[in-house]
Amino acid sequence: MNVLLIGSGGREHALAWKLSQSPKLDTLFCAPGNPGIADVATNCAINITDHQAVIDFCRLQGVELVIVGPEAPLVDGLADSLQDAGIATFGPSGKAAQLEGSKGFTKDLCAKYDIPTAAYQRFNNAPKAKAYLRAQGAPIVIKADGLAAGKGVTVAMTMSEAIDAVEDCFEGAFGEAGAEVVIEEYMEGPEVSFFCLCDGKTALPLTSAQDHKRVGEGDTGPNTGGMGAYSPAPIFTEGMQAEVMDRIIEPTMRGMTEMGCPFQGVLYAGLMVTEQGPKLIEYNVRFGDPECEVLMLRMASDLLPVLKAAADGDLSKANVTWHDETALTVIMCAPNYPASPEKGSIIKNLNTANAMENIEIFHAGTAMKNGELTASGGRVLAVCGIGSDVKSAQKRAYDGVKAVDWPEGFYRSDIGWRAV
């Protein structure tokens, strides 16, 4: 089977790495890809915002399945265009992708179908939003409604932080994503990421992970796209999974179908484990990053046929198995991330680090320049370790980090701290 993978980050490198192991794969293309992906796939300079260009490429190369990695092309309706052209695509329609593309859409879905989540209100102007903040008090959560690359959420512990967050949104800090704001009740408890594959009718549970969103040690500082993750999450028991499937995932699948936008693809539920039980924080409509890296390392099954089954709308015969080991990834970032990352610094010794036992390194934001590997994004490398538990996986990952020769790079030294 010829496959086209859309994207260029650590998530896509992990997917490409896993897909390349499938005996059912003939040729794997990636658009646009990155230098790490080039080791396992053919990178292609296609403008992924030009839907016709993607369709033309698929027809020219005999692509039988397109896998869309990031959220923006999904919200933009790339899956619709490909499926209308008769090309099987793993990823939801543009309407279904509103689960991530509009936080207000998801909150309204939760309200309609009695899905446990934080109390909320939606606002399209700053004065009303500020009046609501003052009535509610802090701590409180402010979210830009649209896609903001993981940076549009502020957990405000003081009223001044909350007011600043609202002003940032309405003054254009997140572009069109901040034209509407969702203000939510502050929930307390550990967070868990839970993933399901969906065929439009049913959801096949995958596994759990725990992400580290804050840039600083001990989960402090501003939110990022993710500074590290590990899988499985010890807190997420079989009983909790059953409750989440029954009270959160199943009503979501049913609700989306009733609303005329059945969900196909991967459904990523960000959950808060509260004293009242698990509640939905938000949905993403793609594999998480950096969660995807640890999921792919733990997956024992062949990834390709289950993604094709989901794209074809029939997961009834699909099954996914997992290695018992824990996988943990540490994200190495460019200086000044998440504000204005400094790009262009040279990264060395990656091959040596990657060759170490039970270590895998995925490229998240790299480029080749004058024959040298350089940092081209904020989150640059995902250095992963595999071990019998979180502690041993953590040690291996940090051994890998220390072997990378990149003085400018920074990282959190406490990924996995809650479990350890």
N, C-alpha and C positions, 0 to 999 in steps of 0.2 A: 504494500500500500504506500503510495506517495502522500506525504503529509506536509502541510504548511502551518508553521507555528508563528503567530503574530506577537511581537514584543521584543524587548531588548534588555530586560533586567535580570535580577537574580532568580526571580520566579521562573522566567522563561529558560534560563540556563538549567535550572533544576529539572524542569519539564523535558527539555531537550535531552539532557543526560539520561533520564529515565526512559524516554521514548526510544532513544538510540539502542537500547538493550532488547527491544521487542523483535522476536523472530518474524513478526508479521510486517515489519517495516521494510520498504524498499529504499526510498529516498526521503530524507527529512530536510525541508527548506525552512529558513527562519527569516522573517522580515521585521525589522532590519537586522536583528541579532546583535552580538557583541563579540569581542575577541575570544572569550571563553567558549561561547556557543559554537564558534568556528571549528573547534576541535571535534564536535560531534554532529554538526549539521552544515548545510551550505547556506551562508548568509546571502540575502538578496536585498538590493537597494530598491525596494518598492515603497511608494508613498502610500502608507496604510490608511490615510484619510481619503484617498481616491478609490472608492469602492470598485469602480469599473476596472482600474488598473490591477487590483487584487484578483478580480474575476478573470480578467484576460490572462494573468500569470497562471492561475489555476488551470485554465483550459489548455494553455500552451504546454504545461508541464505534466498534465494528467493527474492533478492533485485530487485525491478521493476524500480527504478530510482536512478541514481547516480548524485549528485550535486557537481560539483568541485568548491571549494571556491577560492583558490589562483591561481595566474597566472602561476607559474613555472610548475605545472603538466600539464596545458593546452598547454603551449609552447612545453612541452616534448611529447605531443601527446597522453596523457592518454584518452581523449575523443574518439580519433580514435580507440584505442585498445578496449575500452569498446563497442563502437558501432559495430565494426567488430565482436565482440563476441555476438551481439544481445541484448545488455543491453542498454536501453534508458539512455542517458546522457545529462544533462544540462551543456553546455559549448561548445565553438567552437573547431573545428579541429585544429591540430597543424599549418597547413598552414594559417588558418584564424586568429589564435592567434598571427601571426606576427604583427598584428596591435598594439600589445603591446610589443611583443618580439623584434621588430626592429623599432626604431624610424625613421630610414632611409626609410624603407618600407612604413611607413605611410606617410611620407613627399612626397615620389614619387607618392603614390596614390593620394594625394591632388593635386599635380601638374598635373597629368594626367586627373583628373576629375573636375578640376577647383573648388576645395573646398577651401574656404578662410582660410588661415593660414599664419604664418610668413615666410618671405623669408629665404632660407636656402642653405647650401652646406654640402656635406658629405666628410669625409676625413679618410684615413686609415694610415696616418703617421703624425708625429708631425711637421716636418718642413713646409709642405704645409699648415697645419692647422694654425700654428703661422703666416705664411705670410698672410693668409686670415684675421686673426684677426687684424693684423697691418693695413691692407688696409681698414677694416671696422670701426675700432675704438670701444670704449666702450661707453655706456653699450651694452652688447651682451650676448647671452645665449649659454652655452656649455652643450651638453648632451651625455653621454655614450649611444651608440646605443642600447645595450641589456638591460636585466633585472638587476636592481641594487637596488631592495628593496626600491624604492622611494628616493634613495640618490644619483643617478647619474646625477643630474641636477645642474648646477651652473649658477645663474644669476649674471654675473660679471659686477660690476659697474665701475671697473678700468681695465686697460690693464694688470697690474700685476696679478690681480685675474684671468683674462681670460687665461693668459699664464700658471699659476699654475694649472688651471682646466684641460687644455689640457695635461699638463705633468702628472697629476694624472692619467688620463685615459690611456695614452699610456705606463705609467710605472707600470700599473697593479693594481691600487687602487680598481678597480671594476672587476678584473679578466677578463674573456673573454668578458664580457659586454662592456668593454672599448676598445676593439680591433679596433672598428670603432667609429668615433665621428661625431655628427651632430652639426653644428654651425648655430644658428638662429638669425634672427633680434630680437631685444628687443621690446616687445610690452607693452603698458601701458594700464591700466584699471583694474577694479575688475575681479576676477576669479569666475567662476561658474562651478559646476559639474552637468551634466545632464545625465540621465539614460534612456535607452530604452531596452525592451525585444525584441529579434529578433528570427524569425523562419527560417531564410535562405532566405526568400523572402521579408517580410515586417517587419517594426519596430513599436512596440507599445510603445508610450511615457509613461514614469513613472512620475518622478518628479525631482526637483532640490535640490541642497544643496550647501553650501559654506564651504570649507575646510580651515584649517590654517596650511600651510606646514612648516613655519619657527619655529624654536625651541623657539625663544625669543618673549617677549612682543612687541606688535606693529608690528608683522611680521618682525622680525629682526633675524639675525644669520643664521646658515646653514639650508638647507632643511632637513626635516624628512619624515617619512612615514605618518605624519599627527598628529597634536597636539589637534585637536578638530574640530567639524563641527556642522552645524545646517541646518535644513530643515523645510519649503521651503526657497529658497533664494528670498527675497523681490524684488531684482533687476530683476529677471528672469520673465518677464511678459508673458502673453499668446501670444502677438504679437511676442516677441522674440523667444518663443518656436516654433511658426509656421515658422519663418525665419530659425531657426536652423534645423528643420526637412526638409525644402525644399532645403537649400543650403549646408548642411553638412551631415546629417544622410542619406537622400535618395540617394544622389550620392555615398556615401560610400557603402551602401547596393548593389546598382546597380553595382558599380565597382568591389566589391568583387565577385559577381556572374559572371561577365564577365571574371574575372581573374581565374575562376575555383575554388574559395574557398569561397562559400557562407557562410555568418556569422550567426551562431545560438548561442544563449546565451544572456548574458547581455552586452550591448555596453555602455561604460561609457566615455562620451566626456568631457574632460577638456577644458573649453572655456575661452577666454579672451574677455570681453566686451569693445571693442575699440571705438574710435570716428567714425570709418567706419562700425561699427556693430560687431556682434559676430564673432570671429575667433577661429579655432581649435588650441589648444596648443598641445594636444596629446590624444590618445585613450588608455583606459584600457579595457581589455576583461573580466572583473569580477566586482563584486560589490566593490566599494571603501571601504577603511577602514581608517578612522572612519565613512564615509558617510553611510555605510550599517546599522550601529547601529541606526542612526536617521531615515533612511528610513523604517526600520522594525517597529519602534515604531509608525510611522505615518500610516502605511498601514492598511486599514480597511478590505481589501479583504483577502480571503484564499490564501496564497502564493503557496501551493503545486500544485493545478491544473493548474495555469498559467505557472509554471516552467515545468510541464509535457507537457503542450501544446506546449511550445517552443521547448522542446526536441523532440517532435513528429513531428515538422515541420508545425504546423498549429495553429496560434494565431488568426484566423479569428473570432472566437466566444469569445475570451478572453476579459475581462474587469477588470481594477484595480481601486479601489476607495480608497480615503485617508481621514483620520481624519483632521479636520480643524486646530487642534492645531499645534504649533511649537514644535519640539524636538531639543535639543541641547546636545552635548556630550563633555566632557572634558577628555582628556587623561592624566592619571597619569603615569609617567615614572620613570624608575630606574635611579639612579645617573649616570652622565656622558653619558647619551644618547644625541645625536645619535652616539657619537664616539665609546666608549667601555663601554657599560652599566655594572654596578656592580650588579651582581645577588646574590640571596640568602637571602635578607632581608625579615623579617617576616611581614605579613600583618594581621591586626586584625580588629574586629568590622565590617566586611563586611556585615554580615547578618542583623545587626541592621540598617546600612546605606541603604541597599537594600530594607528594609521593610518600609522606609519612603514613604509618599504619593507622587505619580507622579515622582518617581525615579526608574530607572532600571540600574543595574551595570552588564556590560559584561566583562568577563575575556579575556585579550588579550595576556598576557605572564605570566602565573602563573603555579605553580607546588605544589604538596603536598610533604612535607619532614618531616618525623618524626611527622606526625599528624598536622603539621602547614602549612598554606598557605604561599608560598614564591614567590618572584619575580624571574621569569626565563627568562625574555626577556627585551628588551628596553622599548617598550610600554606595560604596564602591566595591566592597568584597563581602561575601558571606562565608565565613570560615567555620566549617562544621566538624563536630566530633561525634563519634558513636561509641557507646559504652553500655555496661550492664545496668546502669542507673544514671540519674541526673548528675551525680557527683563525678562519676568516671567519664561521662560524656563531656562534662564541663572542662575537666582537666585536659582531655585530648584537644578540645577546640582551642583552649588558650595556649596549648603547646604549639598548635598550628599558627595562631596569631603571632606568637613570639618569633616564629621562624620566617615570617614575611618581613622583608626589608623595605619598609616604607615609613621613614621617620615622621613624615607629615600626618600620617593617618592617626585617628583616635578611635577609641572604642570604650564601651562600658566594661569594667572588670568584674561585674557581679551578675552576669546573665545566669538565670537559674537560681538566684539567691533564695527565693521563697521556698522552693522545693528542697534545696540543700539544707 
